[in-house]
């Protein structure tokens, strides 16, 4: 396994305009999509910080992600 390979549990940035903050990889499915989530208790790069049970989730291919 390479040092920069993304696996479940890793923290990642999304390489897409308008999406900021650090996400966690929850699952990598058989089609290669990475299921990621970010809870609102996390701090985004804009400095937002709140306490909530809401989680922002996305399914993205590997080329849209960068390991922290």
Backbone as CSV, one residue per row, in Angstrom:
resi,resn,N_x,N_y,N_z,CA_x,CA_y,CA_z,C_x,C_y,C_z
1,UNK,0.841,-1.182,0.000,0.000,0.000,0.000,0.890,1.250,0.000
2,UNK,0.607,2.162,-0.899,1.373,3.400,-0.973,0.999,4.315,0.175
3,UNK,1.916,5.208,0.538,1.703,6.129,1.650,0.578,7.114,1.378
4,UNK,0.370,7.482,0.094,-0.664,8.464,-0.241,-1.959,7.813,-0.713
5,UNK,-2.073,6.494,-0.605,-3.293,5.793,-1.003,-4.415,6.090,-0.007
6,UNK,-5.605,6.364,-0.515,-6.746,6.690,0.341,-7.479,5.413,0.724
7,UNK,-7.732,5.257,2.028,-8.448,4.082,2.527,-9.519,4.529,3.516
8,UNK,-10.384,3.599,3.914,-11.463,3.900,4.863,-10.867,4.433,6.166
9,UNK,-11.460,5.526,6.663,-11.004,6.148,7.896,-10.070,7.326,7.689
10,UNK,-9.555,7.501,6.468,-8.653,8.612,6.171,-9.408,9.934,6.088
11,UNK,-8.708,11.014,6.374,-9.239,12.364,6.202,-8.831,12.858,4.823
12,UNK,-9.781,13.479,4.119,-9.530,13.927,2.748,-10.103,15.324,2.511
13,UNK,-9.528,16.002,1.513,-10.087,17.237,0.978,-10.781,16.885,-0.321
14,UNK,-11.853,17.618,-0.658,-12.547,17.430,-1.923,-12.028,18.473,-2.903
15,UNK,-11.568,18.019,-4.076,-11.039,18.917,-5.106,-12.174,19.332,-6.029
16,UNK,-13.045,20.186,-5.525,-14.189,20.662,-6.297,-14.537,22.061,-5.798
17,UNK,-14.802,22.963,-6.703,-15.112,24.345,-6.351,-16.359,24.389,-5.461
18,UNK,-16.275,25.141,-4.360,-17.412,25.326,-3.474,-17.514,24.306,-2.355
19,UNK,-16.677,23.270,-2.373,-16.685,22.256,-1.317,-15.418,22.456,-0.502
20,UNK,-15.577,22.748,0.788,-14.399,22.973,1.613,-14.480,22.162,2.897
21,UNK,-13.385,22.106,3.591,-13.333,21.380,4.849,-12.762,19.983,4.674
22,UNK,-12.614,19.311,5.793,-12.050,17.969,5.811,-13.174,16.957,5.964
23,UNK,-13.145,15.931,5.133,-14.132,14.857,5.154,-13.452,13.552,5.571
24,UNK,-14.243,12.605,6.044,-13.748,11.288,6.425,-14.293,10.255,5.453
25,UNK,-13.422,9.346,5.004,-13.853,8.271,4.101,-14.539,7.201,4.946
26,UNK,-15.820,6.943,4.651,-16.608,5.963,5.396,-16.640,4.596,4.712
27,UNK,-16.594,4.590,3.378,-16.748,3.347,2.626,-16.189,3.545,1.224
28,UNK,-15.602,2.496,0.678,-15.205,2.483,-0.729,-15.955,1.315,-1.354
29,UNK,-16.908,1.622,-2.246,-17.744,0.553,-2.794,-17.068,-0.159,-3.973
30,UNK,-17.706,-1.202,-4.460,-17.126,-2.046,-5.512,-16.948,-1.312,-6.845
31,UNK,-17.688,-0.242,-7.054,-17.545,0.530,-8.291,-16.460,1.603,-8.179
32,UNK,-15.817,1.707,-7.016,-14.724,2.656,-6.837,-15.142,4.001,-6.288
33,UNK,-16.429,4.188,-6.018,-16.875,5.448,-5.421,-16.505,5.475,-3.941
34,UNK,-16.048,6.625,-3.495,-15.685,6.820,-2.099,-16.831,7.542,-1.396
35,UNK,-17.394,6.943,-0.390,-18.471,7.540,0.404,-17.789,8.330,1.519
36,UNK,-17.994,9.652,1.523,-17.343,10.506,2.514,-18.393,11.285,3.299
37,UNK,-18.017,11.708,4.507,-18.947,12.484,5.326,-18.188,13.530,6.126
38,UNK,-18.921,14.575,6.485,-18.391,15.648,7.316,-19.491,16.059,8.278
39,UNK,-19.261,15.869,9.556,-20.214,16.322,10.566,-20.057,17.804,10.799
40,UNK,-21.114,18.451,11.180,-21.032,19.888,11.415,-20.301,20.240,12.692
41,UNK,-19.883,19.257,13.471,-19.041,19.562,14.627,-17.606,19.775,14.176
42,UNK,-17.313,19.438,12.901,-15.995,19.686,12.333,-15.870,21.164,11.998
43,UNK,-14.654,21.641,11.840,-14.426,23.028,11.471,-14.056,23.066,10.002
44,UNK,-14.794,23.836,9.211,-14.483,23.961,7.791,-13.366,24.983,7.609
45,UNK,-12.875,25.086,6.391,-11.801,26.041,6.124,-12.290,27.480,6.233
46,UNK,-13.605,27.676,6.247,-14.153,29.023,6.431,-14.317,29.358,7.908
47,UNK,-14.021,28.401,8.785,-14.076,28.671,10.214,-15.415,28.429,10.861
48,UNK,-16.371,27.853,10.130,-17.677,27.570,10.715,-17.528,26.480,11.762
49,UNK,-18.154,26.658,12.899,-18.110,25.625,13.928,-19.431,25.625,14.673
50,UNK,-20.151,24.521,14.544,-21.424,24.387,15.240,-21.560,22.960,15.742
51,UNK,-22.478,22.726,16.640,-22.763,21.380,17.143,-24.100,20.934,16.572
52,UNK,-24.082,19.824,15.855,-25.295,19.309,15.235,-25.095,17.834,14.937
53,UNK,-26.192,17.099,14.825,-26.084,15.691,14.469,-26.122,15.501,12.953
54,UNK,-26.293,16.580,12.195,-26.353,16.502,10.734,-24.970,16.171,10.177
55,UNK,-24.927,15.296,9.175,-23.682,14.972,8.483,-23.868,15.215,6.999
56,UNK,-22.931,15.931,6.409,-22.939,16.129,4.962,-22.234,14.933,4.344
57,UNK,-22.897,14.211,3.444,-22.309,13.019,2.829,-22.283,13.168,1.314
58,UNK,-21.280,12.553,0.701,-21.143,12.559,-0.754,-20.537,11.239,-1.203
59,UNK,-20.744,10.909,-2.470,-20.111,9.762,-3.108,-19.313,10.313,-4.286
60,UNK,-17.991,10.150,-4.225,-17.126,10.736,-5.245,-16.082,9.738,-5.727
61,UNK,-15.615,9.900,-6.982,-14.516,9.060,-7.463,-13.189,9.533,-6.858
62,UNK,-12.192,8.677,-6.922,-10.887,8.949,-6.324,-10.250,10.227,-6.857
63,UNK,-10.436,10.540,-8.144,-9.768,11.710,-8.725,-10.291,13.036,-8.184
64,UNK,-11.386,13.028,-7.447,-11.930,14.241,-6.827,-11.461,14.418,-5.381
65,UNK,-10.625,13.483,-4.877,-10.203,13.525,-3.479,-8.692,13.688,-3.363
66,UNK,-8.278,14.323,-2.254,-6.855,14.473,-1.938,-6.681,14.180,-0.455
67,UNK,-5.742,13.296,-0.140,-5.506,12.915,1.256,-4.916,14.095,2.030
68,UNK,-5.360,14.253,3.277,-4.865,15.346,4.124,-3.441,15.072,4.516
